[in-house]
Amino acid sequence: METVTILDKPTWSERAVMHAARVDSWTRGRTQRARAGQKHPVDDFLFEYYPTRPRQFRRWHPGLGFALVDAGEHATYSNYVTRIIDDVVVVTVDPTCFAHRRDGLAWIEGLVRTSSQRPARTGCFGLHEWAMVYGLDQEHVRHSAWPLRLSAKEIRDTVDEIGLRCTHFDAFRFYTAEAAPRNEFTLTRESQPEFDQPGCLHATMDLYKWTEKYVALVGSDLVADCFELAREARTLDMQAAPYDLLPLGYEPIQIESPAGRAEYVRRQRMLMDASLPLRERVVTALGQALGAIDNAAG
């Protein structure tokens, strides 16, 4: 028998307000820049590559195992249903609405679970951003509005000397044609479950993507926690990039030097340690979502 916690309106409303305030602190700059037609090479990534609109992100979902009293607005959301529990009219997420997405959810759960169990690799030194500009001049790089802090030759020499050991397909697929053959692994979408690992910054950022896809099932609190860590990962990602972002307040981590590589690995390990309990929560939440869908289909 499913255990459901009923939240009265004052309780769930307070949680919803706190979530909205938390999200607003992250999205305010993005919203203001969008109105002004401005771009930010660090902060915009989480809203462009993972295209969840601030308004969607702001909407609070309790997740499985919770039912809301006097929640008329939630009753209008897709994937919700009105029920009577203990003689109380409540609104709660309906797992049957996700039956057609069950296979995708199972793939994600397996990916996060197996990647969390895999030994971490910390020898990439964040060179994926270097591989994305390898062999290109300034006007053709991804963030062309921001100058490269090294010459094209210095970038090429650094990559050739250190080598490319990226394990994440969604970084690898943006490599330049010259850089891709230099990666230690040939990565594909199909092989992603074999290579994703907890030391990878992009795999950590993806925790936000995976939970947001099923936010009604896993709850907004988990999604927000994943987003918060993704922001830290993106910051490290771009500090290690070959762009000069000092005017934005981002001190470069000079991967081209031994000291810079040591600093990157130190920060990478700190980020990985912070991600481990979050990965466990994500695996648990996705597993519970799978179980709820299967039980509802029962």
N, C-alpha and C positions, 0 to 999 in steps of 0.2 A: 504494500500500500504506500503510495506516494505521501511523503511528509511535506506539508505546506505551512509556511509561516505567514500568518495574516498580519499585514501592516496597516494600522489606521492612518487616516489622512494626515494628521500632524506629523507622524513619524516619517512616512514616505515623502511627504512634501519637503521636509527639512533635508532629507538626503538628496532629493532632486535639486534643490536650491544650491546645496554645497557642490554638487557635481557641476552645475551650470557655471558657478563662480570659478571653479577650478579650470574648466574648459575655456572660459572667457579670458583667463590670464594667458593662455597659450595662443588663442586665436585672434586676439585683439589686433596685434601687429599685422597679422596676415590680412585681416579684413580691411584695415586702414591702407595697407599697401595696394591691395586690389583696387580700391576706389581711386587711388592716385596713379594707377598703372605702373607701380614699382615692383621690383623683384628683389628677393633675398636668397642668395645661393645656399644658405644653410637652413633657415627656418621654413622656407617654402616647400622644401622637398617632401616633407611629411604630408602636405596637402595636395601636392601635384602627383607624386609617384603613387601615393595611397590616396585616391581621390574621394575621401569622405568630406563632405561640406561641413563647415563649422556648425551650421544649424542642425545637421543630423547628429554630429558628435555631441552637441549640447543636450540633446534629448536623453533623458535618463530612463534606463530600463533596469528593473530589479533583478532579472534573470530567473532561471528555474528555481522552484522551491519557494517562491514568494507570491503572494496574492495581495492586491491592493483594494482597500475599501474607498468608496466614493472617488473613483478614478475615471471619471467620464472621458477625459481626453485620451487616456490609454485605451479605452474601449474602442476608440476610432482608429487606432493603429492597426495596420495589417499584422497578422501573426498573434493577435490577442483574442481572448474569448471571455465572455462573462459567465460566471458560474455561481452556484450557491454552495458554500462550505460552512458547516455548522450553523446553518440558518442565516448566514451572512452573505449578502450579494457582493461578489468580488470580481476583480479583473486580473487575469493571469495570462502568461504566454501559453500558446497552444502548440505543443511539439508536432502535432500532425501537419501543421502548415509547412514544416521543413522536410517532410518525407521525400519530396522530389529532389532535395539537396543532400540527401543522406550520404551518397557516395563521395561527394566532394568533401563533406565534413569528415568522413572516415579517412580520406587521403591526408587531410591536414592533421588530424589527430595522430596518425601514424608517423607523419613527417616530424612533428614536434617531439613526439615521444622518443623515436629512435635517435633523432639528432641530439636530444638531451642526454642520452645514454652514451653517446660517442665521445671518445677522448678529444679534448680541445686541441686545436692547432693554433699556435701564436706566432708563426713565422712568416705571415704574409706582409706585415709592416704597413698595411693600408695602401699598398701600391696599386690597387684597382683603379683609383682616380688617376694615377700616373699612366696606367695602361689605356685609359680613355682618351688621353691627349697625346699618346706616343706617336711621334711622326707627324704631328699636326702643327700648324702655325697658329698664332693667337686668334686670328679671326674665325677659325674653324672649330675651336674648342667649345665644349658644352656651355661653360659660363664665360662667354667671350667678353662680357662687360667688365670682368675682373681680370687683371693682369696675372700672368704666370710669374712666379718669383724666381724661376730659373729659365735658362734658354732651352730651346728645343734639343740642342745637343746635350746639355747637362741632364735633362730628363731622360733622354735615350740612354746615356751612359750609366745613369743610376739604375734604371730598370735592367739593363743588360748585366750590370755587375751583381746586383742583388738577386735578380730572378723573380718570376711571378709564380705565386703558389696559392692563388685564389680558389676557394672551394664553393663559392656561391654563384649559381647560374645567373641570377638577376643582376649581378655585377659584371660577370664575365661576358654577358651578351652585349655589353656596351663597349667592350674593348675595340680599339681600332683594328683594322684588318692586319696590320703589321704586328700588333701586340698579341693577338689571340694565339698564334702558334707557339708563342714563348711561354704560355702558362703551363705549369707542370701537369695539369689535368685538362682534358677536353670535356667540358661540362655541357649537359643537355637538361631540358626540363624533365625528361624521363629518369635521368640519373640523379636528380636532386636529392631524393631520400638517401642515396648512398654517400653523399658528400656534405650535406649540411651538418654543422657542428657548433657547439656552444661558444667557441672562441670567436666566431664570425660576427662582426658588427651588423652585417645586413641580416643575418638570421635572427639576431636579437631585435632589430627593427621590425622584422616580419611578424613578431609576436603581436604587435599592434594590428597589422593587416589581418591576420588570421582571426583574432578575437572580434574585430570590428565587423567582419563578415557575418558573424553569428551573435551579434551583441544582444539581441532579445533573449537568447538562450543562456549566454554566459554572464550577462550583466554589465552595466556601464562602469562599475567600479573597477573591474578587472581590465577593461579596455583602457580606461584612463591611466591605470598603473603601467600598462604596457606602453602607452604613448609617452609617458613621462620618461621611461627608460630609453625609448627610441630617440627622444630629443638629445639625451646624453650621448648616445651612440652616434647620432648624426653630427654632433659637435666634434667629437673625436675624429670622425670620418673626414671632415673638411679641414680640421687643423693639420691633419697629415697629408692633405692634398697639395699639389704643387702651385695652388693659387695664392696670391697675396691678399689675404682677407684681414690684415691688421687694421685697416681703417674701420672695420666693423667690430673690432675688439677681439679678434681671434688670433692669438699668438700661434705662429706656425710651429709644428713639430717637425724638425728637420730630419726627415727620414734618410736623407742622403748621408748623414753622419752616424757613427756608432752610438753616440749619446742620444741622438734623436730616435734611433730604433729602440734603444733600451727604454726610453721614456714612453714610446708608443706601446711596447709590450707591457709595461707596468700599468698603464691606463687601461689597456685591453683586458688584462687579468682582473683588474678592479671591476670593470664593467661586467665581465663574465661572472664573477662571484655574486654581483648584485642580481644578475639575471637568473641564477639557478633556482631560488625559491619561486620566482615568478614563472619560470618554465614549468615547475611542478604544479602550480595553480592552473596554468593554462591546460596542461595535459589532463588534470582532474576535471576541469570544467568542460572540456571538449568530450571527454569520456562520458561524463554524466549526460551531456546533450545527446550523444549517440544512444545511450541507454534509454533516455526518455522517448526518443523518436521510435526506437524499436519496441518499447513497451506500449506506446500508443498505437502502433500498427498491429500489435499483439495478437 
